[in-house]
Amino acid sequence: MSVFETNVINIGNEAELFQSENMIILFGSDAPDDLADYCYNIELNEVKESIQEGQTLSVGNEQYKITAVGNVVEKNLRDLGHITIKFDGSNEAALAGTLYVEEKKLPEISVGTEITIK
């Protein structure tokens, strides 16, 4: 059963800039103007269960093991659709709003790409 599932509905003009830092930023459709260009906008959907280390983040056809979960990831995802995903394999959540996953090649993301946590 999925803990969370959504789709990318818009891509900010500068969203790919953060990929050089091994990260992407997700935000619901109400991203503030100063952040909107840097975000992948997603549908705001229910977080059905707790997000935990060891679960799997899927972005399109790519899968990543979750290695650490910031303490406001669930709240921000539920309320704003907003989290940062860091692809560096960190075992400790240094930033409260960041979901850390294993270090692998970043996914290709386009409008309609499905994102799930299981």
VOBA-222376 format. One record per residue: x negated, y, z negated of N, C-alpha, C in turn; residue number from 1. Coordinates in steps of 0.02 Angstrom, whole numbers, padded with zeros to 5 digits. Each point is the difference from the previous one (the first is absolute). Example, Ala and Ser with C-alpha at 12.3 -4.5 7.8 and 13.67 -1.06 7.14 Angstrom:
2
-00660	-00284	-00390	00045	00059	00000	-00045	00060	00000	1;
00018	00053	00036	-00042	00059	-00003	00039	00055	-00037	2;
***
This chain:
118
-00042	-00060	00000	00042	00060	00000	-00044	00063	00000	1;
00021	00048	00039	-00038	00062	00004	00011	00044	-00061	2;
-00053	00028	-00025	00002	00049	-00054	00020	00068	00028	3;
-00025	00014	00061	00014	00064	00033	-00008	-00011	00075	4;
00044	00032	00038	-00007	-00001	00073	00025	00065	00029	5;
-00035	00023	00052	00017	00063	00032	-00027	00000	00071	6;
00015	00053	00036	-00026	00010	00068	-00028	00070	00006	7;
-00050	00007	00041	-00028	00066	00015	00048	00035	00048	8;
00020	00062	-00018	00048	00036	00041	-00031	00061	00035	9;
-00059	00021	-00022	-00035	00056	00031	-00073	-00002	-00021	10;
-00043	00027	00043	-00071	00002	-00016	-00024	00071	00007	11;
-00027	00028	-00055	-00027	00067	00002	-00058	00006	00049	12;
-00009	00060	00027	-00051	00011	00051	-00070	-00017	-00023	13;
-00013	00006	-00065	-00067	-00012	-00027	-00003	-00062	-00044	14;
00051	-00043	00002	00005	-00057	-00045	-00060	-00047	00005	15;
-00029	-00006	00059	-00055	-00047	00010	-00066	00026	-00028	16;
-00003	00064	-00019	-00062	00028	-00027	-00025	-00038	-00061	17;
00045	-00022	-00043	-00020	-00033	-00062	-00023	-00071	00011	18;
00009	-00027	00059	-00023	-00068	00013	-00076	-00005	-00005	19;
-00035	00055	00014	-00073	-00001	-00008	-00020	-00007	-00073	20;
00046	00014	-00046	-00010	-00009	-00072	00030	-00065	-00024	21;
00020	-00044	00047	00031	-00064	-00016	00065	00008	-00039	22;
00040	00050	00019	00063	00010	-00034	00053	00028	00047	23;
00063	-00013	-00018	00056	00030	00034	00048	00028	-00052	24;
00039	00050	00019	00048	00031	-00045	00070	-00012	00027	25;
00043	-00029	-00042	00070	-00009	00017	00041	00052	-00037	26;
00052	00024	00032	00046	00047	-00032	00068	-00008	00033	27;
00053	00006	-00039	00067	00000	00027	00009	00059	00047	28;
00059	00009	00027	00011	00052	00050	-00003	00070	-00028	29;
-00003	00008	-00066	-00002	00066	-00031	-00070	00021	-00022	30;
-00051	-00019	00038	-00068	00019	-00018	-00006	00076	00002	31;
-00034	00030	-00049	-00011	00073	00001	-00037	00020	00064	32;
00013	00060	00023	-00029	00024	00063	-00076	-00006	00002	33;
-00033	00014	-00057	-00073	-00002	-00001	-00028	-00071	00002	34;
00042	-00051	-00011	-00022	-00070	00003	00027	-00037	00062	35;
00053	00025	00029	00036	-00037	00052	-00045	-00022	00058	36;
-00046	00043	00021	-00043	-00018	00056	-00047	-00057	-00015	37;
-00011	-00015	-00063	-00049	-00051	-00020	00033	-00067	-00021	38;
00065	-00005	00008	00037	-00057	-00026	00031	-00043	00055	39;
00009	-00064	-00018	00043	-00045	00037	00067	00002	-00037	40;
00051	00029	00032	00066	00005	-00033	00035	-00067	00005	41;
00030	-00020	-00057	00035	-00065	-00004	00071	00011	-00024	42;
00042	-00051	00013	00068	00000	-00027	-00005	-00009	-00076	43;
00039	00037	-00037	00001	-00005	-00073	00045	-00058	-00019	44;
-00030	-00054	-00023	00038	-00061	-00017	-00014	-00021	-00072	45;
00042	-00045	-00024	-00004	-00024	-00069	-00063	-00041	-00013	46;
-00031	00011	-00058	-00053	-00044	-00024	00036	-00052	-00043	47;
00002	-00062	00023	00043	-00051	-00031	-00030	-00033	-00061	48;
-00066	-00002	-00005	-00035	-00031	-00056	-00063	00039	-00014	49;
-00035	-00021	-00052	-00064	00031	-00018	-00053	-00015	00053	50;
-00039	00051	00018	-00056	-00009	00046	-00061	-00019	-00041	51;
-00033	-00055	00018	-00054	-00027	-00041	-00059	-00022	00042	52;
-00058	-00002	-00034	-00060	-00028	00031	00015	-00071	00022	53;
-00030	-00021	00055	00009	-00067	00025	00056	-00007	00051	54;
00046	00049	00001	00052	00000	00051	-00032	00019	00067	55;
00040	-00003	00053	-00025	00013	00067	00035	00060	00031	56;
-00040	00047	00025	00024	00056	00039	-00006	-00020	00074	57;
00054	00005	00037	-00001	-00012	00072	00015	00064	00036	58;
-00041	00016	00049	00010	00059	00042	-00001	-00026	00072	59;
00059	-00003	00030	00005	-00033	00065	-00020	-00073	-00008	60;
-00048	-00022	00040	-00023	-00070	-00002	-00059	-00011	-00047	61;
-00026	00053	-00031	-00058	-00005	-00044	00022	-00010	-00072	62;
-00036	-00042	-00036	00015	-00013	-00070	-00060	00015	-00044	63;
00014	00028	-00059	-00052	00021	-00047	00020	-00020	-00070	64;
-00046	-00030	-00036	00012	-00017	-00070	-00005	00064	-00042	65;
00049	00010	-00044	-00001	00058	-00045	-00049	-00014	-00057	66;
-00047	00046	-00010	-00053	-00010	-00050	00009	00043	-00062	67;
00036	00056	00005	00014	00043	-00058	00060	00044	00016	68;
00037	00019	-00052	00061	00039	00009	-00002	00059	-00049	69;
00000	00061	00027	00003	00060	-00042	00065	00001	-00040	70;
-00002	00032	-00059	00057	-00004	-00046	00062	00040	00022	71;
-00004	00040	00052	00061	00034	00025	00018	-00022	00072	72;
-00033	-00052	00025	00015	-00024	00068	00074	-00017	00008	73;
00027	-00041	-00045	00070	-00020	00006	00047	00060	-00004	74;
-00010	00043	-00048	00043	00060	-00009	-00003	00044	00062	75;
-00061	00015	00023	-00007	00044	00058	00029	-00031	00064	76;
-00010	-00065	00008	00027	-00034	00058	00076	00000	-00002	77;
00028	-00012	-00058	00073	-00001	-00009	00030	00070	00009	78;
-00031	00050	-00031	00030	00067	-00001	-00016	00042	00063	79;
-00061	-00008	00026	-00023	00043	00054	-00021	-00037	00063	80;
-00008	-00066	-00005	-00030	-00037	00055	-00073	00017	00009	81;
-00032	00024	-00054	-00067	00027	00005	-00051	-00040	-00039	82;
-00047	-00030	00036	-00059	-00030	-00031	-00058	00006	00048	83;
-00059	-00005	-00027	-00060	-00007	00040	-00019	-00074	-00002	84;
-00020	-00027	00056	-00026	-00068	00002	-00074	00004	00016	85;
-00040	-00027	-00045	-00073	00001	00008	-00024	-00070	00015	86;
-00034	-00007	00056	-00023	-00065	00025	-00073	-00011	-00020	87;
-00013	-00004	-00066	-00070	-00006	-00023	-00012	-00057	-00049	88;
00052	-00038	-00016	-00008	-00057	-00044	-00012	00016	-00073	89;
00013	00062	-00021	-00011	00019	-00071	00042	-00044	-00046	90;
-00030	-00019	-00056	00035	-00040	-00051	00030	00043	-00055	91;
-00016	00065	00001	00029	00047	-00048	00031	00058	00037	92;
00058	00021	-00023	00037	00054	00032	-00026	00067	-00028	93;
-00046	00031	00036	-00028	00064	-00021	00050	00057	00006	94;
00046	-00006	00048	00050	00052	00012	00070	-00029	-00011	95;
00040	00036	-00038	00066	-00026	-00022	00048	-00014	00057	96;
-00003	00037	00054	00047	-00008	00055	-00027	-00041	00058	97;
-00053	-00039	-00013	-00032	-00037	00054	00008	-00075	-00009	98;
00015	-00033	00056	00003	-00073	00004	-00065	-00022	00033	99;
-00037	-00043	-00034	-00065	-00023	00025	00008	-00070	00029	100;
-00028	-00010	00059	00004	-00065	00033	-00070	-00020	00023	101;
-00006	-00064	00019	-00065	-00026	00021	-00029	00041	00057	102;
-00066	00000	00003	-00035	00038	00052	-00002	-00041	00064	103;
00040	00022	00047	00004	-00030	00067	00012	00055	00049	104;
-00004	-00017	00064	00016	00048	00053	00070	00029	-00012	105;
00005	00066	00006	00065	00032	-00009	00048	-00019	00055	106;
00064	-00001	-00016	00050	-00020	00051	00012	00054	00051	107;
00024	-00020	00058	00025	00048	00049	00072	00013	-00018	108;
00018	00064	-00005	00067	00019	-00022	00033	00044	00052	109;
00061	-00016	00017	00039	00041	00046	00070	00007	-00028	110;
00040	00044	00030	00069	00007	-00021	00034	-00068	00008	111;
00034	-00022	-00052	00033	-00064	00001	-00039	-00055	-00035	112;
-00064	00011	-00016	-00039	-00050	-00035	00032	-00016	-00066	113;
00007	-00064	-00015	00030	-00022	-00063	-00055	-00006	-00053	114;
00016	00024	-00061	-00044	-00005	-00057	00037	-00037	-00055	115;
-00030	-00054	-00026	00032	-00038	-00053	-00050	-00016	-00055	116;
00027	-00010	-00060	-00038	-00026	-00056	00037	-00062	-00024	117;
-00037	-00056	-00005	00029	-00064	-00021	-00043	-00031	-00054	118;
***
